[in-house]
Amino acid sequence: MTLEELKKIDRIVRKIPYPFGKNYRVFKAMIREATNDRRTSVPDIIRQYVNWKYNKR
């Protein structure tokens, strides 16, 4: 994924309260939309997003 795509996902995730908790289904649906244009799976995109956030700090 490109940096711009990761930033777009980050903006959406920040709007979701508890994205990895009780609103995980909303988060997962948003990620699934992002995968429609690509041939990557949902776990791969989540992994890339988490790695990007972790390495960003």
URHU-V507822 format. One record per backbone hydrogen bond with DSSP energy under -0.5 kcal/mol. NH is the residue of the N-H (numbers start at 0). CO is the residue of the C=O. E is the energy in kcal/mol with one decimal. If there is no record, write none. Layout:
# URHU-V507822
NH|CO|E  NH|CO|E
This chain:
# URHU-V507822
5|1|-2.0  6|2|-2.2  7|3|-2.1  8|4|-2.3  9|5|-2.3  10|6|-2.3  11|7|-1.7  12|8|-2.8  13|9|-2.2  14|10|-0.7  14|11|-0.8  15|11|-0.7  15|12|-1.1  16|14|-0.6  18|15|-0.7  20|17|-1.4  22|17|-1.7  23|20|-1.4  26|22|-2.0  27|23|-3.1  28|24|-2.2  29|25|-2.1  30|26|-2.2  31|27|-2.4  32|28|-1.8  33|29|-1.5  34|30|-1.5  35|31|-0.8  35|32|-0.7  36|32|-0.5  37|34|-0.7  44|40|-1.9  45|41|-2.5  46|42|-2.4  47|43|-2.4  48|44|-2.5  49|45|-2.7  50|46|-2.5  51|47|-2.3  52|48|-2.5  53|49|-2.6  54|50|-2.6  55|51|-1.3  56|52|-0.8  56|53|-0.6
